[in-house]
Amino acid sequence: MKTHVFKFLSAVALLGSTAALFGAERPTLASLLSKADRQIETAAHQANLNSLDPARLAIDKALVLDPKSSWAWYYKGYAAYTESILQEVKHDLAAKESALNEADHALEKSIELERTGEALALHVTVLGSLLRVRGPESGAQLGPRMGQELAEARKLSPKSPRVLMVAGVSALFTPPQWGGDLHKAEKLLGEALVEFDQEKTAPPQPSWGRAETQVWLGMTHQKLGEMPKAKSDFEQALLIDPDYAWVKYSLLPSMDHSSKP
């Protein structure tokens, strides 16, 4: 907590000095959050926890400019969720849960300020991770909420590629007896990729997720036993981002190893 307070105060001081030096060139909310969007995705792909620091600083600056910006709170949640993934890679489960709780709080704040499909969909992802951390006993509380929020997200933003991605991932990992369906996941993730190709967003709206969607489609094809398609999906993800560590060092090598006699 002291670290976050220090970083927030540093952001206040830095904004003040920037304004004094450059006057009208002071960073805007949109430019700060667009920067955070790119930096968080880069940190996630490169599996570099330290790379989240510049993104967090940009978000703190944005919250100084507008503490009631739903998008600033959205990116705060996105950064914390990404940290939770990277803490899991480090096998620090306590830090993972702490980051998920931070993401949950930030996204609830974003949704309280403005109910957007983007924030609701990301919150569904965070709740799913919290369910896995807290265990099956939390399913009775979190499961119905996830279903309700995903349905609302799809109603509010039916063409959002990130909303479609979350819906596809949900269909991928939900057990069949609870509504999961691999072919439904394949369809939704394919639709998400089409929407990514057509998406024209303006900051501070998010733009992340295309490479991740390609990976989830590859994992869907793996589960369907369609290995050539899965490999092609993973290779496509690397074309989008050649530094995507999960694909480069884990997913593709494991496929190559499994195909050897």
C-alpha positions in Angstrom: 0.0 0.0 0.0 2.8 2.4 0.9 4.4 1.7 -2.5 1.2 2.6 -4.4 0.7 5.8 -2.3 4.3 6.8 -3.1 3.8 6.2 -6.8 0.6 8.1 -6.8 2.3 11.1 -5.1 5.1 10.8 -7.6 2.6 11.0 -10.4 1.1 14.2 -9.0 4.6 15.8 -8.7 5.6 14.7 -12.2 2.4 16.1 -13.7 3.0 19.4 -12.0 6.6 19.7 -13.2 5.5 18.7 -16.8 2.9 21.4 -16.9 5.4 24.0 -15.7 7.9 23.0 -18.3 5.6 22.5 -21.3 2.4 24.4 -20.6 -0.1 23.3 -23.2 1.9 20.1 -23.9 0.8 18.6 -20.7 -0.2 14.9 -21.2 -3.9 14.3 -21.9 -6.0 11.6 -20.3 -6.3 9.9 -23.7 -2.5 9.9 -24.4 -1.7 8.6 -21.0 -4.2 5.7 -21.2 -3.2 4.9 -24.8 0.4 4.6 -23.6 -0.7 2.4 -20.7 -2.7 0.1 -23.1 0.4 -0.6 -25.2 2.7 -1.0 -22.2 0.5 -3.4 -20.3 0.1 -5.7 -23.4 3.9 -5.6 -24.0 4.6 -6.5 -20.3 2.1 -9.4 -20.6 3.6 -10.7 -23.8 7.2 -10.4 -22.7 6.4 -11.8 -19.2 8.2 -8.9 -17.6 6.7 -7.7 -14.4 8.9 -4.6 -14.2 7.6 -3.4 -17.5 4.3 -2.7 -15.8 5.8 0.1 -13.8 5.6 2.8 -16.7 2.0 1.8 -17.4 1.0 2.1 -13.7 2.7 5.5 -13.6 0.8 6.7 -16.7 -2.5 5.4 -15.1 -1.7 7.2 -11.9 -1.1 10.4 -13.8 -4.5 9.9 -15.6 -6.2 9.5 -12.3 -4.7 12.8 -11.1 -6.1 14.5 -14.2 -9.6 12.8 -13.7 -10.2 10.7 -10.6 -13.6 9.8 -12.0 -12.5 8.5 -15.3 -14.0 5.1 -15.8 -11.3 4.3 -18.4 -8.5 5.2 -16.0 -9.9 2.7 -13.5 -10.4 0.2 -16.3 -6.7 0.3 -17.1 -5.8 0.1 -13.4 -7.7 -3.1 -13.4 -6.1 -4.3 -16.6 -2.6 -3.6 -15.2 -3.4 -5.4 -11.9 -4.9 -8.4 -13.8 -1.8 -8.6 -15.9 0.3 -8.5 -12.8 -1.7 -11.5 -11.4 -0.8 -13.5 -14.5 2.9 -12.7 -14.2 2.9 -13.4 -10.4 1.5 -16.9 -11.2 4.4 -17.4 -13.6 6.7 -16.7 -10.7 4.6 -19.1 -8.5 3.8 -16.3 -6.0 0.2 -17.2 -5.4 -0.2 -14.7 -2.5 0.9 -11.9 -4.8 -1.3 -13.2 -7.5 -4.4 -13.1 -5.2 -3.5 -9.6 -4.0 -3.2 -8.4 -7.6 -6.6 -10.0 -8.5 -8.2 -8.3 -5.5 -6.8 -5.0 -6.7 -8.1 -5.6 -10.3 -11.5 -6.6 -8.9 -11.7 -3.3 -6.9 -10.5 -1.1 -9.8 -12.9 -2.7 -12.3 -15.8 -2.4 -9.9 -15.0 1.3 -9.6 -14.9 1.6 -13.4 -18.3 -0.1 -13.7 -19.7 2.0 -11.0 -18.7 5.1 -12.9 -19.9 3.8 -16.3 -21.2 0.4 -17.2 -19.3 -0.5 -20.4 -19.0 -3.8 -22.1 -15.3 -3.6 -22.0 -15.1 -3.2 -18.2 -17.7 -5.9 -17.6 -15.9 -8.4 -19.8 -12.6 -7.8 -18.2 -14.2 -8.1 -14.8 -15.6 -11.5 -15.8 -12.0 -12.6 -16.5 -10.9 -11.4 -13.1 -13.8 -13.1 -11.4 -12.9 -16.3 -13.1 -9.4 -16.1 -11.9 -10.6 -15.3 -8.4 -12.8 -18.3 -8.5 -9.9 -20.6 -9.3 -7.8 -19.0 -6.5 -10.5 -19.2 -3.9 -11.7 -22.6 -4.8 -15.0 -24.3 -5.8 -16.8 -23.0 -2.7 -16.8 -19.5 -4.2 -18.5 -20.7 -7.4 -22.0 -20.3 -6.0 -21.3 -16.6 -5.5 -19.0 -15.8 -8.4 -20.4 -18.1 -11.1 -23.8 -16.5 -11.5 -22.3 -13.0 -11.4 -19.9 -13.9 -14.2 -22.8 -15.1 -16.3 -24.8 -12.0 -15.7 -21.9 -9.6 -16.4 -20.9 -11.4 -19.6 -24.4 -11.3 -20.9 -24.6 -7.6 -20.2 -21.2 -7.0 -21.8 -22.3 -8.7 -25.0 -25.6 -6.7 -25.0 -23.7 -3.4 -24.5 -20.8 -4.1 -26.9 -21.8 -7.0 -29.3 -19.0 -6.1 -31.7 -16.2 -5.6 -29.3 -13.5 -8.1 -30.1 -12.4 -8.2 -26.5 -15.9 -9.0 -25.3 -16.1 -11.7 -28.0 -12.7 -13.0 -26.9 -13.9 -13.3 -23.2 -17.1 -15.1 -24.4 -15.0 -17.5 -26.4 -12.6 -18.2 -23.6 -15.5 -18.8 -21.3 -17.0 -21.3 -23.7 -13.5 -22.9 -24.0 -12.9 -23.5 -20.3 -16.5 -23.9 -18.9 -17.3 -27.6 -18.4 -19.9 -28.9 -21.0 -22.4 -29.7 -18.3 -22.4 -26.0 -17.4 -22.6 -24.7 -21.0 -19.1 -24.9 -22.3 -18.7 -25.8 -25.9 -15.5 -26.0 -28.0 -17.2 -25.3 -31.3 -19.0 -22.3 -29.8 -15.6 -21.1 -28.5 -14.1 -21.6 -32.0 -16.9 -19.5 -33.5 -16.7 -16.7 -31.0 -12.9 -16.4 -31.2 -13.1 -16.4 -35.0 -15.7 -13.6 -34.8 -13.4 -11.7 -32.4 -10.5 -11.9 -34.9 -12.8 -10.5 -37.7 -13.8 -7.6 -35.4 -10.1 -6.9 -34.5 -9.4 -6.6 -38.3 -12.2 -4.0 -38.6 -11.8 -2.3 -35.3 -11.2 1.5 -35.3 -10.9 2.7 -31.7 -9.9 6.1 -30.4 -8.0 6.5 -27.1 -8.8 6.0 -24.3 -10.8 3.0 -25.6 -8.7 -0.2 -25.5 -7.1 -1.9 -28.4 -5.3 -4.8 -26.8 -6.1 -8.5 -27.3 -5.6 -9.6 -30.9 -2.6 -11.8 -30.3 -4.2 -13.3 -27.2 -7.3 -14.2 -29.2 -5.2 -16.0 -31.8 -3.6 -18.0 -28.9 -7.0 -18.9 -27.4 -8.2 -20.0 -30.8 -5.1 -22.2 -31.1 -5.8 -23.8 -27.8 -9.4 -24.4 -28.9 -8.1 -26.2 -32.0 -5.7 -28.2 -29.8 -8.6 -29.4 -27.7 -10.6 -30.2 -30.9 -7.6 -32.3 -32.0 -7.0 -30.0 -35.0 -3.2 -29.7 -34.5 -2.2 -28.1 -37.9 -4.8 -25.4 -37.3 -3.5 -24.9 -33.7 0.1 -24.6 -34.9 -1.0 -22.1 -37.5 -2.8 -20.0 -34.9 0.2 -19.9 -32.6 2.5 -18.9 -35.6 0.0 -16.2 -36.5 0.2 -14.9 -32.9 4.0 -14.6 -33.3 3.5 -12.7 -36.5 1.4 -10.2 -34.5 4.0 -10.0 -31.7 7.4 -11.8 -32.3 8.2 -11.3 -28.6 5.2 -13.2 -27.3 7.1 -15.3 -24.8 4.3 -17.8 -23.9 3.9 -18.7 -27.6 7.6 -18.6 -28.5 9.0 -20.6 -25.6 6.1 -22.8 -24.5 3.2 -23.4 -26.9 5.0 -23.8 -30.2 8.0 -25.8 -28.7 5.5 -28.2 -26.9 3.7 -28.8 -30.2 7.0 -29.5 -32.0 8.0 -31.9 -29.2 4.7 -33.8 -29.2 4.8 -34.3 -33.0 8.2 -36.1 -32.9 8.0 -39.9 -33.0 
